Amino acid sequence: PEINQALEIVERSAYSDGDLYAYEDYLLEVMTQRNAMSNERAEGRAEGRAEGRAEGRAEGRAEGRAEGRAEGERQKSVAIARNLKLMGLSIDQIATATQLSPDEISKI
């Protein structure tokens, strides 16, 4: 660290006052741009996370609706099978009408 500090002092002594001010302004501009780029990346990551969460929620809702519909259809098939069974239809006929398996129908 001491050697690096000494090299920096030697480099600075090679500049005139005007050159030194211009160089420091340049370094300040570079640091400002790096900071801005870093902030943009952080904002981009935050936006990406927000978009990912929104997409995940939408997919979750869609899957939930699909599962709910499938369960509702199954419950309706079971109710129809129960009614057909009470009417005296055979298990094979009920299975054909409701698309339930004969084992499922016999458990009703």
Residue pairs with C-beta under 8 A, 6 or more apart in sequence:
12 20
15 23
77 98
77 99
77 100
78 98
78 100
78 104
78 108
80 97
80 98
81 94
81 97
81 98
81 100
81 104
81 105
81 108
82 108
84 93
84 94
84 97
84 98
85 91
85 94
85 105
85 108
89 97
91 102
91 105
91 106
92 102
94 100
94 105
95 101
95 102
95 105
98 105
